[in-house]
Structures are given as C-alpha cells and as structure tokens.
Amino acid sequence: MIPTLLTATSVFIIAFIATPPIDINGIRELVSRSLLYGNNIISGAIILTSAAIGLHFYPIWEAVSVDEWLYNGDPYELIVLHFLLGVACYMGREWELSFRLGMRP
C-alpha cells in the first residue's frame, strides 16, 4: 500500500513541476501545463493528455522512448493506476483487520 501511494504522490509532484508540453488536439500545437513552463499553482495541470492517445491505458513499454510517452500519454495513467492500487490495498487491509477482530456484517 505505502509503495504504490508514494509512487503516485511522487510522480504527481514531479509531473506537476516538470512535465513537458503536450499536443492536445493533434495539430502539433504544444500546451504547457507544469510549473517550469510558466504556469502557476492554479493553472498548472497534469491531467491533460493527447487527443491521439486519450485517457486509455498507454503503458510506458509501448512507447518508443520516454519522451514519446511524456508527449502522448504523460504520467496521468501511472498516477491513477498506482493510486487505485494503493486504495485497494488499504481497503484489503481494513477488511483483514475487521475480520481478525470478529466484526461480521
């Protein structure tokens, strides 16, 4: 649970600070969304993804390089999947604790 949540948190922070610009609508017009590219905390975002890739699963091993992965899919999927895995681990931990304490529904 803790490693997945730490991974999600650290990738979110790194992406919010230093993610490169991406092509949102497929016409090679890059949109920056991180703090290093002139955004502030209000206008910074990491959820923006390419229209060509969308919000479906785009694993890093499918990309030719890390630059392509950042350009097309960016770390959004990595953050979301690790966060969901951490939440599932936490829920399993809570269930096991309640089972051992004898709390039956």
Residue pairs with C-beta under 8 A, 6 or more apart in sequence:
1 86
1 89
1 90
1 93
2 86
4 82
4 83
4 85
4 86
4 89
5 82
5 83
5 86
7 78
7 82
8 78
8 79
8 80
8 82
8 83
8 86
11 75
11 78
11 79
11 82
12 46
12 75
12 79
14 75
15 34
15 46
15 74
15 75
15 76
15 79
16 34
16 35
16 44
16 46
17 34
17 35
17 36
18 34
18 35
18 36
19 33
19 34
19 46
19 70
19 74
19 75
20 32
20 34
20 37
20 67
20 70
20 71
21 30
21 31
21 32
21 33
21 37
22 30
22 31
22 33
22 48
22 49
22 50
22 70
22 71
22 72
22 74
23 29
23 30
23 31
23 50
23 51
23 52
23 71
23 72
24 31
24 48
24 49
24 50
24 51
25 51
26 50
26 51
26 52
31 48
32 38
32 39
33 39
33 43
33 44
33 45
33 46
33 48
34 44
34 46
35 41
35 44
39 45
46 74
46 75
46 76
46 79
47 76
48 74
49 55
49 72
49 73
49 74
49 76
50 71
50 72
50 73
50 74
52 72
53 72
53 73
55 76
55 77
57 77
57 81
58 69
58 72
58 73
58 77
59 77
60 66
60 69
60 78
63 69
63 72
63 73
